[in-house]
Amino acid sequence: MKSGVQRDKIAVLPANAVQYSRYRSEHRMKVDLEDETAGAGFSQLAILTALFAWKGWSTAIRRQFVRHRIWMWRCYLLLCSAVTLRAIGGMALLLNQNPAWTYTMAAWISWLGPICIFECGQTLRGWQR
């Protein structure tokens, strides 16, 4: 009787291992996609930060200080995205949200949100003049 139980366990093991392997690969594909999406957001953030800093520097060299101030505000907002990212992560933790999709969302919202708000403010300020 004892050997029959061991045989059953051995027969079940490969099926569980295959199921576990399939689960892990599906889960890994999902995580990879989320990592790539978040990575794309951080890559765009890095490129735009460098671009905005360069535009701010070039307008200062040409002594266009009003435009320089606007470009440097944009650069500053992108640099502050790390603080925004931590705030979003903290709020998600307090609200018991899924950290995987929250991280992907926060990677984009942490810099797109402040820049969109700033640009809307600039547009409204332009219409008021």
C-alpha positions in Angstrom: 0.0 0.0 0.0 2.8 2.4 0.8 4.5 1.9 -2.5 1.2 2.6 -4.3 1.0 6.0 -2.6 4.5 6.8 -3.7 3.8 5.8 -7.3 0.8 8.1 -7.3 2.9 11.0 -6.0 5.5 10.4 -8.7 2.8 10.3 -11.4 1.3 13.6 -10.2 4.6 15.4 -9.9 5.3 16.0 -13.6 1.8 17.2 -14.3 2.1 19.7 -11.5 5.6 20.7 -12.7 4.2 21.3 -16.2 1.3 23.3 -14.9 3.6 25.3 -12.7 6.0 25.9 -15.6 3.1 27.1 -17.8 1.8 29.4 -15.1 5.3 30.9 -14.5 5.8 31.5 -18.3 2.4 33.1 -18.7 3.0 35.2 -15.6 6.5 36.2 -16.8 5.2 37.3 -20.2 2.7 39.6 -18.4 5.4 41.0 -16.2 7.7 41.5 -19.1 5.1 43.5 -21.0 4.5 45.6 -17.9 8.2 46.2 -17.5 8.6 47.1 -21.1 5.7 49.6 -20.9 7.1 51.2 -17.8 10.6 51.2 -19.3 9.3 53.0 -22.4 7.8 55.6 -20.1 11.1 56.1 -18.2 13.0 56.3 -21.5 10.7 59.0 -22.9 11.1 60.8 -19.6 14.9 60.7 -19.8 14.9 61.9 -23.5 12.5 64.8 -22.8 14.3 65.9 -19.7 17.6 66.1 -21.7 15.7 67.9 -24.5 14.0 70.4 -22.2 17.3 71.1 -20.4 19.1 71.7 -23.7 16.3 74.0 -25.0 16.4 75.9 -21.7 20.2 76.3 -21.9 20.1 77.4 -25.6 17.4 80.0 -25.0 19.4 81.4 -22.0 22.5 81.6 -24.3 20.5 83.7 -26.8 19.3 85.8 -23.8 15.6 84.9 -24.3 14.9 84.6 -20.6 11.1 84.4 -20.8 11.3 81.3 -23.0 14.2 80.0 -20.9 12.1 80.2 -17.8 9.3 78.2 -19.4 11.7 75.5 -20.7 13.4 75.2 -17.3 10.0 74.9 -15.6 9.2 72.0 -17.9 12.6 70.4 -17.1 12.0 70.9 -13.4 8.6 69.2 -13.6 10.2 66.2 -15.3 12.9 66.0 -12.6 10.2 66.1 -9.9 8.5 63.1 -11.4 10.5 60.9 -9.0 8.6 62.5 -6.1 5.3 62.1 -7.9 6.1 58.4 -8.7 6.7 57.8 -5.0 3.5 59.5 -4.0 1.5 57.4 -6.5 3.2 54.3 -5.2 2.4 55.2 -1.6 -1.2 56.0 -2.4 -1.6 52.6 -4.3 -0.1 50.8 -1.3 -2.6 52.5 1.1 -5.5 51.6 -1.2 -4.3 48.0 -1.6 -4.0 48.2 -5.4 -2.1 45.7 -7.6 1.5 46.9 -7.6 2.2 45.5 -11.1 -0.2 47.7 -13.1 0.2 50.5 -10.6 3.9 50.7 -11.4 3.3 50.8 -15.1 0.6 53.5 -14.8 2.7 55.5 -12.4 5.7 55.4 -14.7 3.7 57.4 -17.2 1.4 59.5 -15.0 4.3 60.7 -12.8 5.6 62.9 -15.6 2.7 63.2 -18.1 0.3 64.6 -15.4 2.4 67.5 -14.3 3.5 68.4 -17.8 -0.1 68.3 -19.1 -1.3 70.5 -16.2 1.6 73.0 -16.8 0.9 73.1 -20.5 -2.9 73.7 -19.9 -1.9 76.5 -17.5 0.4 78.0 -20.1 -2.4 77.8 -22.7 -5.0 79.4 -20.4 -2.5 82.1 -19.4 -1.9 82.9 -23.1 -5.7 83.2 -23.7 -6.0 85.7 -20.8 -3.5 88.1 -22.3 
